Amino acid sequence: MSVYTHVTRTQLDDFFSHYHLGAVISYTGIKEGMVNSNYFVTTTQGEFVLTLFEDMTDIDVDPVVKLLRHLADNQLCVPCPQHDRHGQPLKRLNHKTALLCQRLVGTALITPTLEHCTQIGLQLAKLHTCTQGYLFPTQNPNNLTSLKRLFDSLVPQLSNEDKNLVDNELAFQNQHNIAMPMGLIHADLFRDNVLFESGQFSGMLDFYSACHGELLFDVAIAVNDWCCDDGVINPEKIAALLSAYQCKRPLEVVEQQRWSVMLRRAALRFWLARLAHQNRARTGELVQQKDPLAFRRILVQHQA
């Protein structure tokens, strides 16, 4: 979450006049995240999160709204989209598609423990199992072909060492690219997209990267963030997360065989994506940039 698009108090008062959610008391921009503009808003009836989508349209966001309803119906702690007086969840604000959700309790963790990793494994497995057969229209945009295109666009800025590193990794990935169990994946389950309250999981956020993809890829994405301490992979945390995950969805043999491959692919994906995001960084009041080199270091560790 970030703030690229500024919203005034007058605009916010007018926006909330279309809901049965009380009058606005206060609001503040949210710095965490990288893609959309987000605000915490407090009204006389509760606390909410307002998201303005910088690139996504109503057509893009509508499947996510439906997904959130499905997940809530299956007892997952996710943001609940709010509907206006006419029953519509999506509106326009400052020429952007806007969505209002109830704010969940809890805060994001900086340093997760083994117990936190255990809870993440369990919640991710719940997400994957409760969406078996769920038809989500977006395919994973970060397949090997798209990663190769992204790499090609970044070549001019990379050192020879980094170019060789990515070239070799893409070759390795193509050699080990086989069919894997597929389903709905979050695709961005980082620490800043999960809330905990008094040590207990209280919410999973930011489903705007959700897509139909390899389930193991989703697990690898989570592990590469949750199971690293200051950039160093923690095997105990990986074991805790995987053990909890497999209590609800045991990995198939092909997934067990390709586990290290998927860890490397997930690291490569976010290294390249963060480099690209740096290049096209937008201006705004509260804009967060994340270090691409963090995932380069993780990739190298997985290669060892």
C-alpha positions in Angstrom: 0.0 0.0 0.0 1.1 3.5 -0.8 -0.3 6.9 -1.6 0.1 8.1 -5.2 -3.3 9.8 -5.5 -4.2 12.6 -3.0 -7.7 12.8 -1.6 -9.0 15.9 0.1 -11.3 15.9 3.1 -14.1 17.4 1.0 -13.8 14.6 -1.6 -13.8 12.0 1.2 -16.9 13.5 2.8 -18.7 13.4 -0.5 -17.5 9.9 -1.1 -18.8 8.6 2.2 -22.2 10.4 1.7 -23.0 7.6 -0.7 -22.7 5.0 2.1 -24.5 4.2 5.3 -21.3 4.2 7.2 -21.5 7.4 9.2 -19.6 10.7 8.9 -15.8 10.9 8.4 -13.9 11.8 11.6 -10.3 11.4 10.3 -8.2 9.8 7.7 -4.5 9.1 7.0 -2.5 7.7 4.1 -0.9 4.3 4.3 2.7 4.0 3.3 3.2 0.2 3.2 2.9 -1.4 -0.2 3.9 -0.5 -3.7 1.0 -0.4 -6.2 -2.2 1.4 -5.1 -3.2 4.4 -3.0 -4.6 3.5 0.4 -6.1 5.4 3.3 -7.3 4.5 6.8 -10.6 6.2 7.4 -12.4 6.5 10.7 -16.1 7.4 10.7 -18.7 7.7 13.4 -19.6 4.0 12.7 -16.2 2.3 12.3 -12.8 2.1 10.7 -12.3 1.4 7.0 -9.6 1.1 4.4 -10.1 3.1 1.1 -8.2 1.8 -1.9 -7.7 3.8 -5.1 -6.5 1.6 -7.9 -3.7 3.3 -9.9 -3.8 0.9 -12.8 -6.7 -1.6 -12.3 -10.2 -0.9 -13.7 -13.6 -2.0 -12.5 -13.3 -5.0 -14.7 -10.0 -6.0 -13.1 -11.1 -5.4 -9.5 -14.6 -7.0 -9.7 -13.2 -10.6 -9.6 -11.3 -9.7 -6.4 -14.4 -8.4 -4.8 -16.2 -11.6 -5.5 -13.2 -13.6 -4.3 -13.2 -11.8 -1.0 -16.9 -12.6 -0.5 -16.1 -16.3 -1.2 -13.3 -16.3 1.3 -15.3 -14.6 4.0 -18.1 -17.2 3.4 -15.5 -19.8 4.1 -14.4 -18.3 7.4 -11.2 -16.7 6.2 -10.3 -13.4 7.9 -10.2 -11.1 4.9 -11.3 -7.5 4.3 -15.1 -7.2 3.8 -16.0 -4.9 0.8 -18.6 -2.3 1.7 -21.5 -1.5 -0.6 -22.9 2.0 -1.3 -26.6 2.9 -0.9 -27.3 1.3 -4.2 -25.6 -2.0 -3.4 -22.5 -1.3 -5.5 -19.0 -2.1 -4.1 -17.0 -0.2 -6.7 -17.1 3.6 -7.2 -14.9 6.4 -8.8 -12.8 8.8 -6.8 -10.3 11.2 -8.5 -10.8 9.3 -11.8 -9.7 6.0 -10.2 -11.6 2.9 -9.4 -12.2 2.9 -5.6 -13.1 0.2 -3.1 -14.0 0.6 0.6 -13.3 -2.3 3.0 -13.8 -2.8 6.7 -10.5 -2.4 8.5 -9.4 -5.6 10.2 -7.8 -5.6 13.7 -4.1 -6.3 14.2 -0.8 -5.1 12.8 1.8 -6.5 10.5 4.9 -8.2 11.9 8.5 -7.1 11.4 10.1 -10.2 12.9 7.9 -13.3 12.8 8.6 -16.2 15.1 8.3 -20.0 14.5 4.7 -19.8 15.8 3.8 -17.0 13.4 5.3 -19.1 10.5 3.2 -22.0 11.6 0.1 -19.9 11.5 0.9 -18.6 8.0 1.4 -22.1 6.7 -2.0 -23.1 8.1 -3.8 -20.0 6.7 -2.2 -20.4 3.3 -3.4 -24.0 3.1 -6.9 -22.9 4.1 -6.8 -20.4 1.3 -5.8 -23.1 -1.2 -8.2 -25.7 0.0 -11.3 -23.5 0.3 -10.8 -22.3 -3.3 -10.4 -25.7 -4.9 -12.5 -25.5 -8.1 -13.0 -21.8 -7.7 -12.9 -20.2 -11.2 -10.7 -17.0 -11.1 -10.3 -15.3 -14.5 -6.7 -14.1 -14.1 -3.9 -16.5 -15.0 -0.5 -16.1 -13.3 1.2 -13.2 -15.2 4.6 -14.2 -13.9 5.3 -17.3 -15.9 8.7 -18.1 -17.3 8.0 -16.4 -20.6 7.0 -13.2 -18.9 10.0 -13.3 -16.6 12.2 -13.7 -19.6 10.6 -10.6 -21.2 11.1 -8.7 -18.0 14.7 -9.7 -17.8 15.3 -8.6 -21.4 13.9 -5.1 -20.6 16.2 -4.9 -17.6 19.4 -6.0 -19.3 20.8 -2.5 -20.0 20.9 -1.7 -16.3 22.4 -5.1 -15.1 26.0 -5.9 -14.4 27.5 -8.7 -16.4 27.5 -10.8 -13.2 23.8 -10.2 -12.7 23.0 -10.9 -16.4 24.8 -14.2 -16.2 23.1 -15.0 -12.9 19.6 -14.5 -14.4 20.5 -16.2 -17.7 21.6 -19.3 -15.9 18.6 -19.3 -13.6 16.1 -19.0 -16.4 17.9 -21.9 -18.2 17.6 -23.9 -15.0 13.9 -23.0 -14.6 13.1 -24.0 -18.1 14.8 -27.4 -17.6 12.7 -28.1 -14.6 9.4 -26.6 -15.8 6.7 -29.3 -15.6 3.0 -29.4 -14.8 2.2 -28.7 -11.2 -1.0 -28.6 -9.1 -2.9 -25.4 -9.8 -5.4 -23.3 -8.1 -6.2 -19.8 -6.7 -3.0 -18.2 -5.3 -2.5 -15.0 -3.3 0.8 -14.4 -5.1 2.0 -11.7 -2.6 1.7 -13.1 0.9 4.4 -11.0 2.5 4.6 -9.9 6.1 3.0 -6.5 5.3 -0.1 -8.3 3.9 -0.9 -10.2 7.1 -2.2 -9.0 10.4 -1.7 -10.4 13.9 -3.5 -9.5 17.1 -2.0 -10.6 20.4 0.1 -13.2 18.7 -2.8 -14.7 16.7 -3.5 -14.4 13.0 -6.2 -11.8 12.4 -6.3 -11.1 8.7 -5.0 -11.7 5.2 -4.8 -8.5 3.0 -4.2 -7.3 -0.6 -5.6 -9.9 -2.9 -5.0 -7.7 -6.0 -2.2 -10.0 -7.3 -4.4 -13.1 -6.9 -4.5 -15.3 -9.9 -4.8 -18.9 -11.1 -1.3 -20.5 -10.7 0.9 -23.1 -9.2 0.0 -23.6 -5.6 3.6 -24.4 -4.7 4.7 -21.0 -6.2 2.4 -19.4 -3.6 4.0 -21.4 -0.8 7.5 -20.5 -2.0 6.6 -16.7 -2.1 5.5 -16.9 1.5 8.5 -18.8 2.6 11.0 -16.5 1.0 9.7 -13.6 3.1 8.4 -15.2 6.3 11.3 -17.6 6.8 14.2 -15.2 6.3 15.9 -13.4 9.2 17.7 -10.3 8.1 18.0 -11.8 4.6 19.2 -15.2 5.8 17.1 -18.2 5.2 15.9 -19.9 8.4 15.5 -23.7 7.9 13.5 -24.1 11.2 11.0 -21.5 10.1 10.6 -23.1 6.7 10.0 -26.5 8.4 7.4 -24.9 10.6 5.5 -23.3 7.8 5.6 -26.3 5.6 4.6 -28.7 8.3 1.5 -26.6 9.2 0.6 -26.2 5.5 0.8 -29.9 4.9 -1.6 -30.6 7.8 -4.3 -29.3 5.6 -2.9 -29.9 2.1 0.0 -32.4 1.8 2.3 -31.6 -1.0 2.1 -34.0 -3.9 5.2 -36.0 -4.9 5.9 -33.7 -7.9 5.7 -30.7 -5.6 8.2 -32.2 -3.1 10.6 -32.9 -6.0 10.4 -29.3 -7.3 10.4 -27.5 -4.0 13.9 -26.0 -4.4 13.1 -25.1 -8.0 10.1 -23.1 -6.9 11.9 -21.3 -4.1 14.4 -20.1 -6.7 11.7 -19.1 -9.2 9.9 -17.0 -6.5 13.1 -15.3 -5.6 13.9 -14.5 -9.2 10.3 -13.2 -9.8 10.5 -10.6 -7.0 14.1 -9.6 -7.7 13.2 -8.7 -11.3 9.9 -7.2 -10.4 11.4 -4.9 -7.8 14.1 -3.8 -10.3 11.3 -2.9 -12.8 9.3 -1.1 -10.1 12.3 1.0 -9.3 12.6 2.0 -12.9 9.1 3.2 -13.3 8.6 4.6 -9.8 5.8 7.0 -9.5 5.7 10.1 -7.4 3.3 10.5 -4.5 2.9 11.7 -0.9 3.8 8.3 0.7 5.6 6.0 -1.7 7.4 2.9 -0.6 10.3 1.3 -2.5 11.5 -2.2 -1.6 15.1 -3.4 -2.0 15.5 -5.6 -5.1 18.8 -7.0 -3.8 17.1 -8.7 -0.9 15.7 -11.3 -3.4 19.0 -11.5 -5.3 20.6 -12.6 -2.0 17.8 -15.1 -1.4 18.1 -16.5 -4.9 21.8 -17.1 -4.4 21.2 -18.8 -1.1 18.7 -21.2 -2.7 21.2 -21.9 -5.5 24.0 -22.9 -3.1 
